[in-house]
Amino acid sequence: MNAPAVSPAHPLESAVRSYSRSFPVVFETARGCTLTDEKGHEHLDFFAGAGALNYGHNPPDVKRALIDYLSGDGITHSLDMATAARAQFFDTLQARILQPRGLHYKLMTPGPTGTNAVEAAMKLARKATGRSTIVGFTNGFHGMTLGSLSITGNQSKRGGAGVPLNHTVMAPYCGELGPESGQTLAWLEQMLGNPSSGVDTPAAVVVECIQGEGGARAATDAWLIGVREITKKHGVLMIVDDIQAGCGRSGGFFSFQSAGIVPDMVTLSKSLSGMGLPLSLVLLKPELDVFSPGEHNGTFRGFNPAFVTAAAALDRYWSDDRLMRHVRARSREAREALGRIAEERGGTVTGRGLMLGLSFPVAAQASAVARACFARGLVIETAGAHDEVLKLLPPLVITQAELARGLSIIRAAVAEVCGPLATRSATEVHA
């Protein structure tokens, strides 16, 4: 396979850039599940802005709501002052999402990104409980600011902090100690319940029900129920990070719905705005609403255009169950196709909904397959501790034909990288 092309970055841009190296073209327009570069070449998108574009690029109804709002001189910046757009978003979230699911949360808008929501939730947990320790889980990812990094597992990302990351404890995620969920639950119970464990009672645990950067690893419902029961028993708050797995990605609006649990707090961002505009939110039980006015704030915690698009997306896609039925159908098709590849190549299929992974027995194969996919017009990335997982994050609105085309590209890329089944060793990988 050919070596990847040189990144087309602007000469002034920092070397820290990453995605332009993986996808070395200049993108110009996008619609639905298709990105078009400046040369007019179309690329099927199985990345969806790292999960920020669940409804595809420029969904027409959502885009129209934004254009109309801006054309009418709607307020764009307001800190957390009351605006019509803010109220409409809150009312729509309550009507479309929270009330139908029997959830009773207060809403806090921190800064505009996912890591801002995680930081706010961690601060609030510490204030509400008077305790300092936060528990994260192996292979988890929660953001790139210091608090979020302290409960993130990835060594290279943690190393970028440049300072010790304190006041946290890492616990084994579901399946980390073996296939049975009870093993890691017993570990957590021992850590919290044994007064000689050396771990002070924490303020909270922060968990992804489906680990995104960790390799599209989905916790079992039994494990999530177990974590909820243990945290309740020991007076520890449970925070679900639904930044990538939420907003329908898992097959329900929230990734914890299938387990029937109610977290103390939930963090949302990425696809919350409906079309990739920056917006994040912390859902918190009313008794945890203990910040004093202005105790946690930020200049861009009131980005009204994102409130407008978020409300429009909720009205468009969450007034009935059609989107979720569509997601579940496409998920079955994708799992079946990936399962055949995994069976042939000795890998495994991970994840849930349209957050799926195809792991490879040799880690380097996943990145090689991703490059081969891009050469064929498919944008897709890798994940996992060793980047050993090809991660599928297509827009939830992807058609059956588009999904089939993308899966066909993956199969062809796997064949190119791994070679004919009967004649190639599993350890051989194209450079």
Disulfide bonds with the S-S distance in Angstrom:
none
